[in-house]
Amino acid sequence: MSGAQGAGGGKPPGRTPGSVLSGLAVAVGCVLFLGGFVWGAVLYKPYTVPTDSMAPTIGQGDRVLAQRIDGGEVRRGDVVVFHDQVWGDLPMVKRVIGVGGDRVECCDKRGRLRVNGKVLEEPYLRSDEQASSTTFSTTVPQGRLFLLGDHRSDSLDSRVHLTDEAGGAVERGAVTARVDAIAWPLGSWGPVGRPEAFRALPGGVSQPGPLGLILVAVVAGAVLILAGAAHGPIVRRRAGSGARRDRAAKGKVAASG
């Protein structure tokens, strides 16, 4: 009876600290990885820009990540996704130049916009392009936004609708999201920044969304999952190598004896 217990009835060895840590790493990694994806899906939506009107900031066909926001959160300088029946049936992407009460004028002697009398430096424009090929001066109605594309010579924007009842301005409620980053193509990947020129105006600029934190959570989760999953095979490989060395050593001892 006792011999049978010694041969095959003993208790299996307990879990090692390494196996416990690897299991914990996989568990935490799954929470971060899946949680990051869920968080991102709730806050962001992908959108493909159909035209070249936002070049060079965003090219035609680029895939962007836009944070779902309320129109009341929009600030000057934001690149927003909006839908307005007067402009067309499809969502569009433009940059916010003026908000309710702003006086937007173009152009000064150097071809630059003025917002509330202040010259607006726009480094996101093409180097060979003025702020507008047509002159205009308008006051944005309260609760509305004056929107322009960055490719001013190839953008149908608020300037085209200046004769409309709202003077080309779009309701804040028409905005559904704010572009935070370009996701595709990889060569253009990166955040869409907030222009410094708008910081000096009342209200300043908006703060970036949590996209960076979401990416960190997803990447960290993936690393933890891979590291934890690799622990078992590494331990088994090391154990196998040690067993082979022991057998070889015993063989040498037996041969010499």
C-alpha positions in Angstrom: 0.0 0.0 0.0 2.7 2.4 1.0 4.8 1.5 -2.0 1.9 2.2 -4.4 1.4 5.6 -2.8 5.1 6.4 -3.2 5.0 5.4 -6.8 2.0 7.2 -8.1 -0.3 8.4 -5.3 1.7 11.4 -4.0 0.3 15.0 -4.2 1.2 17.1 -7.2 3.8 19.8 -6.4 2.3 23.2 -5.5 2.4 26.1 -7.8 5.6 28.0 -8.0 5.9 31.8 -7.5 6.8 32.1 -11.2 3.6 30.3 -12.3 1.5 32.5 -10.0 3.0 35.7 -11.3 2.6 34.5 -14.9 -1.1 33.8 -14.3 -1.5 37.2 -12.7 0.2 38.9 -15.6 -2.1 37.2 -18.1 -5.2 38.2 -16.1 -4.1 41.8 -15.7 -3.1 41.9 -19.4 -6.5 40.7 -20.5 -8.2 43.4 -18.4 -6.0 46.1 -19.9 -6.2 44.8 -23.5 -9.9 44.2 -23.6 -10.7 47.2 -21.4 -8.7 49.4 -23.7 -10.6 48.2 -26.8 -13.9 48.7 -25.1 -13.0 52.1 -23.8 -11.8 53.1 -27.3 -15.0 51.8 -28.9 -17.2 53.8 -26.6 -15.3 57.1 -26.9 -14.0 57.0 -30.5 -15.3 56.1 -34.0 -13.3 55.6 -37.2 -14.0 57.8 -40.2 -12.6 57.9 -43.7 -12.1 61.4 -45.1 -13.6 61.3 -48.6 -12.1 64.5 -50.1 -8.8 66.4 -50.2 -10.3 69.5 -48.5 -8.3 69.0 -45.3 -4.9 68.5 -46.9 -2.1 68.6 -45.9 -3.4 67.9 -42.4 -5.5 65.0 -43.5 -5.4 63.5 -47.0 -8.1 62.1 -49.1 -8.8 58.5 -48.0 -7.1 58.8 -44.7 -8.6 56.9 -41.8 -9.0 59.1 -38.7 -10.1 58.4 -35.1 -12.7 60.9 -33.9 -13.7 61.3 -30.3 -17.5 61.4 -29.7 -18.3 64.8 -28.2 -21.2 67.2 -27.7 -21.2 70.3 -29.8 -20.8 72.4 -26.7 -17.3 71.0 -26.2 -16.0 72.4 -29.5 -13.3 75.0 -29.5 -11.6 77.1 -32.2 -9.0 75.1 -34.0 -10.7 71.7 -33.6 -11.0 69.5 -36.6 -14.6 68.2 -36.3 -16.9 65.7 -38.0 -20.4 67.1 -38.6 -23.5 66.5 -40.6 -25.6 69.4 -42.0 -28.4 68.9 -44.5 -27.6 72.3 -46.2 -24.1 71.1 -46.9 -25.0 67.6 -48.0 -26.1 64.2 -46.9 -22.8 62.8 -45.8 -20.7 63.6 -42.7 -17.9 66.1 -43.4 -14.6 67.1 -41.8 -13.6 70.7 -41.4 -11.7 73.0 -39.0 -13.4 75.3 -36.6 -12.3 78.9 -37.3 -14.9 80.9 -35.4 -17.5 80.4 -32.8 -20.7 82.3 -31.9 -20.1 86.0 -31.7 -16.7 85.9 -33.5 -16.0 88.3 -36.4 -14.1 86.4 -39.1 -12.5 88.4 -41.9 -10.2 87.8 -44.8 -7.8 88.8 -45.8 -5.1 91.2 -44.6 -2.2 92.4 -46.9 -0.4 89.1 -46.3 -3.4 87.0 -47.1 -4.2 86.0 -43.5 -7.4 85.6 -41.6 -8.5 87.8 -38.8 -10.7 86.6 -35.9 -12.0 89.4 -33.7 -9.4 91.7 -35.2 -6.5 89.4 -34.4 -4.4 88.0 -37.2 -4.5 84.2 -37.3 -1.3 82.4 -38.2 -2.2 79.1 -39.8 0.9 76.8 -40.2 -1.4 73.9 -41.2 -2.0 75.5 -44.6 0.0 74.7 -47.7 3.0 76.9 -47.9 2.0 78.4 -51.2 -1.6 79.0 -50.3 -3.4 82.0 -48.8 -6.1 81.8 -46.2 -8.7 82.4 -48.8 -8.8 83.3 -52.5 -12.0 85.3 -51.9 -12.5 88.1 -49.5 -15.2 88.0 -46.9 -16.3 89.4 -43.5 -18.9 87.8 -41.3 -20.1 87.6 -37.7 -20.8 84.0 -36.6 -24.3 83.7 -35.1 -24.6 82.5 -31.5 -24.7 78.7 -31.1 -23.0 78.2 -34.5 -19.5 77.5 -35.9 -17.6 78.9 -38.9 -15.8 76.0 -40.6 -13.0 76.0 -43.2 -11.0 73.2 -44.9 -7.2 73.4 -44.6 -6.9 73.1 -48.4 -8.5 76.5 -49.0 -8.4 76.4 -52.8 -10.1 73.0 -52.9 -12.6 73.2 -50.0 -16.4 73.8 -50.1 -16.9 75.2 -46.7 -18.5 78.2 -44.8 -17.3 80.6 -47.5 -19.6 78.9 -50.1 -22.6 79.4 -47.8 -22.0 83.0 -46.8 -25.3 84.0 -48.5 -27.3 81.5 -46.5 -29.5 82.6 -43.6 -26.9 81.6 -41.1 -24.0 83.2 -43.0 -22.3 79.8 -43.7 -22.2 78.9 -40.0 -23.2 75.4 -38.8 -25.1 74.6 -35.6 -23.0 73.3 -32.8 -25.4 70.4 -32.5 -24.4 69.3 -36.0 -21.0 68.2 -34.7 -20.8 64.6 -33.7 -17.0 64.1 -33.1 -13.6 65.7 -32.9 -10.7 64.3 -34.8 -7.9 63.3 -32.4 -5.5 61.3 -34.7 -4.8 59.8 -38.1 -4.8 56.0 -37.9 -4.2 55.1 -41.6 -2.0 55.1 -43.6 0.8 54.2 -41.2 3.1 56.8 -42.8 0.6 59.6 -41.7 -0.1 58.1 -38.3 -0.1 60.6 -35.5 -2.2 63.0 -33.4 -4.0 66.0 -34.9 -2.7 68.9 -32.8 -4.4 72.0 -31.5 -2.9 75.1 -33.3 -1.1 77.5 -31.1 -2.7 80.5 -32.9 -6.1 79.8 -31.2 -4.8 79.6 -27.6 -4.7 83.4 -27.3 -8.4 83.7 -28.2 -11.1 83.6 -25.5 -11.8 80.0 -24.5 -8.5 78.7 -25.7 -8.3 75.3 -27.3 -9.7 71.9 -26.4 -7.7 69.3 -24.6 -6.8 66.0 -26.4 -8.9 63.0 -25.6 -7.7 59.9 -23.8 -6.5 58.1 -27.0 -2.9 58.0 -25.7 -4.0 56.3 -22.5 -6.1 53.8 -24.5 -3.2 52.9 -26.7 -0.9 52.5 -23.7 -3.5 50.2 -22.0 -3.8 48.0 -25.2 -0.1 47.7 -25.8 0.7 47.1 -22.1 -2.0 44.4 -22.0 -0.7 42.7 -25.0 2.9 42.6 -23.6 1.6 41.2 -20.2 -0.4 38.5 -22.0 2.6 37.4 -24.1 5.0 37.5 -21.2 2.7 35.5 -18.9 1.9 33.0 -21.6 5.6 32.5 -22.4 6.4 31.5 -18.8 5.1 28.0 -19.0 7.0 26.9 -22.2 10.2 28.5 -20.9 10.0 26.6 -17.6 9.2 23.3 -19.4 12.1 23.9 -21.9 14.5 24.6 -19.0 13.3 21.5 -17.1 13.7 19.3 -20.2 17.2 20.6 -20.7 18.1 20.0 -17.1 16.7 16.4 -17.3 18.8 15.7 -20.4 21.9 17.0 -18.7 21.2 14.8 -15.7 20.8 11.7 -17.8 23.9 12.5 -19.7 25.9 12.9 -16.5 24.5 9.6 -15.1 25.5 7.9 -18.3 29.0 9.2 -18.0 29.3 8.0 -14.4 28.0 4.5 -15.3 30.4 4.2 -18.2 33.4 5.2 -16.1 32.3 2.8 -13.3 
